[in-house]
């Protein structure tokens, strides 16, 4: 198969969207398929284009057999919905012009969110060739922003809903990442047989137990004798990370507890100021780290905290992809989540689930997990459980859906 994959994000950018596209693409190439990724220049979440791409309009590179076409986009820091939308719209324009002009022939085209604008670019690509079009929905955009009150203008909401409906109708196949997402999309009138679920997954060989790496990271950050509770990921408005600082303040009297923040985002400077104002000596901000270093921070943690903002639409429907990586390292998870994410964590046997936004419950859970750490058997069982979300298995199933779609499209 010749696959063209449109994604605004691709490594070395951090985060689930980039990791998913890279992992799937590399696997498909290893099985003899051709994959061309049309993406932007790395800049997320700071909005600063990295070296050696600064000042360029386009580049062509290879990533383990994956052809990566990078194109100009308006790089803006991820600090507001306006910045995010402008950057995403600029990528869609660039992908539909520079990206389209440089793309090879394909047997199938995939456009992946976040950003419904990428779907629109995918439609334009698709109209140049009579091949199937797959719309990959990783976020329920724009419904999430509307539900969260981040988009309030009635005209803007109507326009976004119209674009969303049009893309759903034009896609030959919709691939989404949770069962809850699939249900919501089908409720909008899309036939069930046109919506498939391919969860976000984990590269099992990259995320695995490693005592030496754990000790190295803990030593580097002065955490040798601490019970470390970490948050690893985007410091954004969807997470209410200020609540973890409330927890840190309650735990400060016990010197063994330490809170570690790893990552960057719109809320990071605000969180750092809160910690400074409160003189929280038990909090460390490690900042943005390369994706290849993330496993070490999971391993260095005694508990990884995975929260979602206490809004029913968010925590009942979204599954943070990092939970699969954390469980693969056999690290316990404290999830302030609900819905499908809570079901996955509870089934792992290595996690505790609390109500999002409940500072008392979060604090109590951390103290309880410190008093009674999991057994080695529980850790091993959690890793075994998460194997069902191995990116290899998911990529194989995804490839089967693509091949079936191509075969159906070609049939007389």
N, C-alpha and C positions, 0 to 999 in steps of 0.2 A: 504493500500500500504506500501511496505517496500522501502524506498528511501535512496540511498547512495549519499551524496552530497560532492563533492571535491571542496574545497576552501582554498586557501593559508591563507586567512584572516578570523578571527572570533573574536568577542569581548572577552576580553576587548580592543582589538585593535580598534582605532577610524576609521571613514571613511565609505563611502557608501558600499563598498564590504562586509565588516563584518556585518554591520547593516542589509543589504538586506538578507544575508544568515540566520542570526539569526531570523529575523522577519518572513520570510517564514517558516523556520523549526519549530519554536515554534507554529505557527498557524496550520500547518499540524498535529503536534503532538496533539494539542488540539482537532482536529477532528478525532482522533483515528488512525492516520497513525503512522508508525515507521520511524524515521529519524536518520541516522547515518552520522555525518559530519567528514570528514577526512581533518584535517587542520594542521597548524604548531603552534609553540610556539609564543605567542604575543611578537612582537619586533618592529613593524612598528610605526612611520617612523624612530626611532632613531637607529635601528639595535642592541639594547640592550635587551636581553631576560629578561622579568620581573620575579620577585619573584612571586610564589614559583616554577617557572619552570626552573630556572637556573640550568645548569648541568645535566638536564635530557635528555634522548633519546626518551622517549615516556611517555604518560600519558593517562588515560581514565577518563572522568568526565561526569557529567550530568548537563544539563542546561534546567530546566523546561521540563524535559522529553526527550530532545534531547541528544542523546549519542554523545559525542565529543571525537574523537580520535586525540590527538595531537602527532605530530612526529617531530623529529629533522629536522632542515633546517639550512642553512648557513645564519645566521642573519647578515645583513650588513646595514649600514645607507643609507637611500634613498637620496643619494647625487649625483648620476651619473647614466647614463643609464647602464654602465658596472656593477655597484653594483646591480642595480635592476634586470638585466638579470641573474646574478650569483645566487642571492637569489631565484629568481623564478625557475630557472633550478634545484637548489638543492631541493626545495620543491617538484617538479615533481618527482625527483628520489626517495625521501623519501616516498612520497605518493604511489609510484608504488612498493615499497619494504616493509618497515615497515607498512605503511597504509594498503596495500593490504593483507598482512599476518594476520592482526588483524580484518579485516572487516567481517561483517555478510553477509548472503545471502540477495539479494535485488531483487526487482521487476523492478526497474529502476535505472539508474545511471545518475547523473548530474555532469558535470564539468563546473566550472564558471571561466571566465576571470575576472580581468586582468591577463595576461600571457597566451599565446597560449600553453605554456608548460603544464599547467594544463589540457588542452584539450588532449594532448598526453598521460598524465597519466590516464585520463578518458578512453581512448581507451584501454589501457592495462588492466585496471580494467574490462572493458566491455568484453574483450576476455576470461575472466575466467567464465563468465556466459552468457547464451543466453537470454539477456534481452535488452530492448530498451536503447539507449544512447542519452542523451540530451546535446547539447553543448550550454552553455549560454554565449552570447557575450555582455559584458558590455563596452568594449573598442574595437575599430577597430585596433587590434594589429595583424601584425606589420605595417599596412598601416599608422597609425598615426605617428609612429617614422620615417618612410620613408618620408612622406609628410613634416614633421617638420625638416628634415635634420639631425635627430639624429642618423640614421643608413645610412651610405653612401657606405659601401663596397658592390660592386655588387654581389659578391658570397654570402655574408650574406643575402642580400635582396632576391636573388633567392631562397636560402634555406628556408627562412622564408615564402615566398610566396608559395613554394611547400608544406610546412607543413600546412599552412592555408588552401590551397585548398583541401588537403587530409582530414583534419578534417571536413571541410564542407561536403565533399562527404560521409564520413563515419557516420556522425551523423544522427540518425533517425529523430531528430527534432532539429532545432536551435531556441533558444529563445533569443531575443535581447531586448534592453531597449528603443529604439526610432524608430519612423517610418523611419527616415532618414537612420539609420543603416540597417533596413530591406531592403530598396530600394537598398542600396549599395551591400548588400550580394546577393540579387536576380540578380543584374546586373552581378554578377560573374558566373551565370549559375545555381544557386540553385533554384529549383521549389518553387513558392510562397507558396504553401500549406505546405511546410516543414519549413517555417520561421514564427514564431509568435512574437508579441510584448507584453511584460509584462513590463510596465514602472517601473522605480524606484519609490518608493512611500514613504508614511509617516505613522508612528504609531500615529493616531490622539489623542489617550489618553495620549501619552507621550509629544507631542508637542501641547500645547494649551495656551490660554491667562491665565496669572496669575500675577496680579498687585503686589502682595506681593513679589513674586520671582523677578520680575523686579526691584522693589525698593531695595531689598536686594543686588542684584548683583551690581547695580549702586552705592550703598553705599560702598560696599566692595572695589570697584575700584576707588572711589572718583570721580564719574561721575554724581552726583546728579543734578547739574545745567547745564549740557552740552547737546548739540545736538550730539549724538553719532552715528558715521558712523563706522560700524564694518565689518571686513572681518573675517569669521570663516571657517577654513579648512586648507588643506595642502598648505604650502608656497612653491610652486613648479614652475618649469619653464613654465608650461602651463598657468600661470595666469598673468604674468607681474605686480606683486604687487608693483614694484618700481614706477609705474605710480600713485598709490594711495599715495605714499610719495610726489610725485610732487604736487598732489592735496592738501595734508596736508600743504605743504609749502605755497601754494597760500592762504589757509584759515587761516594761523597762525595769521594774524592781527586781526581776530575776535575771541575773547576768548571763545565764546560759542561753537565753533566747536571742536570736539575731535575725533581722529581716533584710533580705537581699533583693534589690530590684535590678533586673537586667533588661536593657532595651532602651528605646527612645520613643518619642511621640508627642502629641499636642499637649499632654498634661504633665510632661516630665518636669519642666521648670517650676510649675506650680507645686508639684509634690515635693521637690527639693526645698522650696521655700517654706512649706509647711513643716517639714522635718527640721529645718534650721530654726524656725521660730519656736518650735516646741523643744528644741535641744534634745532631739532623739538620738542618743549615742548608740543605740542598738539598730540603726538603719544604715545600709550602704547602698549607694547607687553606682552600679558597675558600668552603666552607659550601654551604648550600642556595641554589640559584639558580632564578629563574623559568624555566619551560619554554621561553619564547621566547628566552632567553639561551643555551640549551644549544648551539645550532649554533656560536656564537662560540667556545665553549671547545673544541669538536671542531676547529675551524679553527685555533685557537691552538696546537694540539698538533702535535708532529712524529710522535708515535705515541700512539694510544689503546690502553690496556691493558684487555682484557676477560677477566676470570677467572671460573672457577667452582671451588668447593671441590673438592679432590681426593677425591671420592667417586664411584665408578663410576656409580651410578644417576643422579646429578645431571649430571655432565659428559658422559655418553653420550647423554642423552635431552633435555636442555634446550638451547634456542637463545636466547641473550640478544638481545632485540629491538633493542638499541642498535647492533648491528653494521650494520644496514641504514642507519641514520641516519649513522653515521660514514663508511661507504663512499660514501654519496651526497655527502659533502663532499670526497671524494677524499683523505681522511686515512688513512694506513696503520694497520692494526690488528695488535696483538700479542695473540693469543687463547690463553689457558690453558684450552682447551676440548677436547672430543672429539666423536665422533658426527657428527650432522647439522650442528652449528655449525662444526666443523672442515672439513667438506666445503664448506660455503658460503664460508668464509674462503679456503680454498685455491683455489677456483674463481674468486674475485675477482681474483687475481693481484696484490693489493696488501696481502697479509697474511702474517704468520708465525704458525705454530701450534706451541705447546710443550706438554709434558705438565703438567697441573695440579699445582701443589705443588712443582715443580722450580725452586728458586731459582737454581741455576747456569744452567739453560737459559734462564730469563727474563733474567738478567743478560747472558748471551752474546748473546741475540737483540737486546736493546736496543743493545748496543755495535756489533753487526753492522749493524743498521738505520741507526745514526748514520753509520757509515763509508760505506755505500752506499745513499743515499736513492733512492727510486723515480723513474723518468722521468715526464715529463708524459704520455707516451702510456699508461703503466701506470695513472696516476691517472685519466685519461679513460676508459680501458677498465673500470676498477672501477665508475665511476659508471654507465657504460652497462650493465654486468652487473647492477647492483642495480635497474635500471629494471623488471625482471621482478617485483620486490617493491614496486612503486609502490602506494600505498594506493588510488589511483584504480582501477587494474586489479583489485586484490583486492576492493574494494567492489563493482565491477561483477559479478565472479564470485559474490560472496556474495549479491547481490541476485537473481541468476539462480536460485540454490539456494532462496532464500526464495519467489520467485514460483512455482517448480515445486512447492514444498511446499504453498503455499496452494491452488494449482490442484488438486492431488491430494486435498487435504482436502475441497474443495468438490464434487469429482466425485461423482455419485450411485453 
